[in-house]
């Protein structure tokens, strides 16, 4: 940590999904009567609320402190403290109470929700504290019932399961709700059924089994226009109204729409009627579709009559029950030999010449020292993972001899691992040298390096 006294000014910025902050802080310098503003960073949302910070706020000779993030060493120390705490619980718990305590921990922590914790809990604590009892439970499959969601959107959407036994497989794929994440998919006879609900237990990707599947009862129907079969409307909550017991299977019907304001604080509800009796509620997406279609014609939904065929909507989820005796787990190939070479690809960048002097005045050699510390952490991590040698490759747009000089100095001081600088390479060559899961790319993001960073990120994704 290093502090400086600076004149700073707060300006407004356009927030983005990646960085929602609305305020940006500039440091103000005077160089031969010329004022230079250098951006420092954004103001946290909590600070804006706590201190009522607004655009245009200025601070004269404010104390600025720079903090580094959590280091690998700090993480390792916290892990060690956690291990020691778990060992103390194991020693202090009487033998006859261990099974009950393990079961209690599992019950309160597995897929539960808490007022003090917004995410989903997992039962990892029970396995970590009482591994022997957890392993004993794994002799037989404990969780056989799972819920698969999103069945109305996938390749089995037209199939209504009623408890029949079929072959299923578990696979990893893109999460349709969050495309940047993966989800555990269930396929039925090679066709996608849906993804496992996060509140349900999962089987490993690659597992195969025989399972009985029961589709959910659909409380919605779909009306297809006779004039234009591409136009479809969905009607929900049919189980609450006059035709709850009727099974719709392509019957022709005359429906009318009745808009009612049932709650002054909410938008109006569109009721769907058949023979002057309520069939159900027109869902939100269908209301928006109709409003868009009718706006150009100067018409409204109220009283609109539609002739179409009515069918039950595909079920939105399915419950599956696994036959434990049929489960086939994927073969996991163990590594026969631990790789003895770790690779670190360096992308270094330089500060724009016009900012070079002021950067040195404000930060001094702090950035250089931080970069050296990063190199030392990578070397320490390689030693922990059992590597005999760590090799560094420079793919910077403007390579400098400083990196090689730093590594030579470090190599002379370290006798516990071999350190090698194998020279400068192109980004394509750098990707080719990344062969182990522990290999990393280390560097700084500047205007001149942003393109290389993006290229490396895309290349690594395709490679993995």
Buried (B, 14 or more C-beta within 10 A) or exposed (E): EEEBEBBBBBEEBEEEEEEEBBBBBBBBBEEEEEEBEBEBEBBEEEEBEEEEBEEEBEBEEEEBEBEEEEEEEEEEEEEEEEEEEBEEBEEEBEEEEBEEBBBEBBEEBBEEEEEEEEEEBEBEBBBBBBEEBBEEBEEEBEEBEBBBBBBBEBBBBEBBBEEEEBEBBBBEEEBBEEEEEBBBBBBBEEEBBBBBBBEBBBBEBBBBBBBBBBBBEBBBBBBBBEEEEEBBBBBBBBEEBBBEEBEBEEEEBEBBBBBEEEEEEEEEBBBBBBEEEBBBBBBEEBBEBBEEEEEEEEEEBEEBEBEBBBBBBBBBBBBBBBEEEBBEEEEEEEEEEEBEBBBBBBBBBBBEEEEEEBBEEBBEEBBEEEBBEBBBBBBBBBBEBEBBEBBBBBBBBEBEEEBBEBBEEBBEEBEEBBBEBEEBBEBEEBBEBBEEEBBBBBBBEBEBBEEBBEBBEEBBEEEE
